Amino acid sequence: MVSAKPEGLSRIWSALITPTKADESVNYDALETIVDRQIAEGAEGFYCCGSSGEALLLSLEERKQVLEHTLAAAAGRVPVISHVGTIRTRDVIELAAHAMDAGAVAVSMIPPYYYRFSMDEIIGYYEDVLAALPGAPVIVYNIPQFTGVEFSKQNAARLLGNPGVVGVKHTSSNLYSLERMKEAYPDKIFLNGFDEQFLAALTMGATATIGTTVNLFAPLFHKVRDAVAAGELERAQRWQREINLRVEETVRIGIFPAMKYGWTLRGVDCGNCRAPFRPLGPEARQAMEALLERPLE
């Protein structure tokens, strides 16, 4: 069993996509296939039902089934973190309880969104989940550009001081804040969430990454990490540039649909993202085809 301590979670995690069929139903067979193939290509764990997995476009039951199929396909070879965040606390508790029973190594959650909840209410949301599931390792998902809430050493002190919170998925460009949180809470794990700043985040205290483009390009993340471990900054910068080229192009195309189309090009039909996302047009498809032709060496 993988430990939820920082050393156990210090991995290259794929922010796993959720394959769908033409009618928008989840394609569980395709899901299991890409999990198996991503492990072979270097994914060291899966972050299930996050932004890349279209979590908020899935029903609660679908989120449970996606996790179960991911765990079945991983078959203990790599760990799985389940993102269980949503707006209603009771739903989060339901998903978190299911995730821990199913075999997830930890749960993660965005803060509640849409309403302008106070910071006390936001921290209370996490505390309610922690109280309902004592012993469940919780990773706070800091993604201010989607939620409007930026966690920091100051406003999240009550939360980060809770022993049930094992770390933060830091999907924010504020690396100063990442470093300050790491300095204040050295026993927590900080997982980088922006692929384009993986190298920079490693220098500021992150010891892991959860990435959308890991779905297709896991070997590049290994190259960056290996170069950093060897103290070879120029080599690390070279491979980070290769990641950034792919991030830049897939963001231009539409990063979530691009990841799914990338796997379709690789022989596993992952369908389109659910509406209101739109399918990729011919120009975007051609751009993705060209991107996949670039060597990873």
Secondary structure, DSSP 8 states (H G I E B T S, - for coil): ---SSHHHH-SEEEE----B-TTS-B-HHHHHHHHHHHHHHT--EEEETSTTTTGGGS-HHHHHHHHHHHHHHHTTSS-EEEE---S-HHHHHHHHHHHHHHT-SEEEE----SS---HHHHHHHHHHHHHHSTT--EEEEE-HHHHS----TTTTHHHHTSTTEEEEEE-SS-HHHHHHHHHH-TTSEEEE--GGGHHHHHHTT--EEEESTHHHHHHHHHHHHHHHHTT-HHHHHHHHHHHHHHHHHHHHH-HHHHHHHHHHHTT-------TTS----HHHHHHHHHHHTS---
